[in-house]
Amino acid sequence: MSKVLHLNENNFKAEVLEANGVVLVDFWAAWCGPCKMLGPIIEQLSEEMPNVKFAKVNVDEVESLAARYGIRSIPTMYIFKNGEIVDKLIGLLPKEALKNKLAQYL
């Protein structure tokens, strides 16, 4: 079973904005090639980094969140810490680079 949460307008506030600790939110779409390549990396990191919450927002299904966060290209990942945005990453990153980036905020 996947540890990656799927976010929508109903659970975003509780799972991200009110969360303690580090949350990575991946804004993606089913038709996006780099997003498909990033998916397994996020799944692997969710297993390897239990102290980070991993979540995804499908920009086609939850357009309101994509608009609120100004998503212009995907994949775009936001890193939140204690409900505040601490970093924004655009594009496909190698697993180790993403892992190192997340580790900076733990």
C-alpha positions in Angstrom: 0.0 0.0 0.0 1.3 3.4 -0.9 2.3 5.8 1.8 1.8 8.8 -0.6 -1.3 10.8 0.2 -3.6 12.1 -2.6 -4.7 15.6 -1.7 -7.7 17.6 -2.7 -9.4 20.7 -1.5 -11.0 18.9 1.5 -7.8 17.4 3.0 -5.1 19.8 1.9 -5.3 22.1 5.0 -5.3 19.3 7.5 -2.6 17.2 5.8 -0.2 20.0 4.8 -1.0 23.4 6.3 -1.7 22.1 9.8 0.9 19.3 9.7 3.9 19.3 12.0 7.2 18.6 10.3 8.2 18.3 6.6 5.7 17.6 3.8 6.5 17.3 0.2 3.6 18.1 -2.2 4.0 16.9 -5.8 1.8 18.8 -8.3 1.4 16.4 -11.3 -0.8 15.2 -14.1 -1.4 11.8 -15.6 -0.4 13.0 -19.1 3.0 14.4 -17.9 6.0 12.2 -18.8 8.4 13.6 -16.2 5.6 13.3 -13.6 5.3 9.6 -14.4 9.1 9.2 -13.9 9.0 11.1 -10.6 6.1 9.0 -9.2 8.2 5.9 -8.4 11.0 8.1 -6.9 8.5 9.6 -4.5 7.1 6.2 -3.6 10.6 4.9 -2.8 11.4 8.0 -0.7 8.1 7.6 1.2 9.5 4.2 2.3 13.0 5.4 3.1 12.1 8.7 4.8 9.3 7.9 7.4 9.8 11.4 9.0 8.6 13.1 5.8 5.0 13.1 4.6 4.7 12.7 0.9 1.6 13.9 -1.0 0.4 14.5 -4.6 -2.0 16.9 -6.1 -3.4 16.0 -9.6 -3.6 19.5 -11.2 -6.3 18.4 -13.6 -8.5 17.1 -10.8 -7.8 19.8 -8.2 -7.4 23.0 -10.3 -8.1 25.2 -7.4 -5.0 24.1 -5.5 -2.8 24.3 -8.7 -4.1 27.9 -9.2 -3.6 28.9 -5.5 0.1 27.7 -5.7 0.8 29.2 -9.1 1.6 26.0 -10.8 2.8 26.8 -14.3 4.8 23.7 -15.2 4.8 20.2 -13.8 6.1 18.4 -12.0 6.4 21.1 -9.4 7.1 20.1 -5.8 6.7 22.3 -2.8 8.3 21.5 0.5 6.4 22.6 3.6 7.7 22.7 7.1 5.1 23.2 9.9 2.7 24.5 7.3 5.0 27.0 5.7 6.5 26.8 2.3 10.3 26.4 2.6 11.3 25.4 -0.9 9.9 24.9 -4.4 11.4 22.5 -6.9 10.5 22.4 -10.6 11.1 19.5 -12.9 12.3 15.9 -12.5 15.0 15.5 -9.9 17.2 12.4 -9.4 16.2 10.5 -6.2 19.4 11.3 -4.3 19.1 15.1 -5.1 15.5 15.1 -3.8 16.4 13.1 -0.8 19.3 15.5 0.1 17.0 18.5 -0.4 14.4 17.1 2.0 17.1 16.2 4.5 18.0 19.8 4.8 14.6 20.6 6.4 14.5 17.7 8.9 
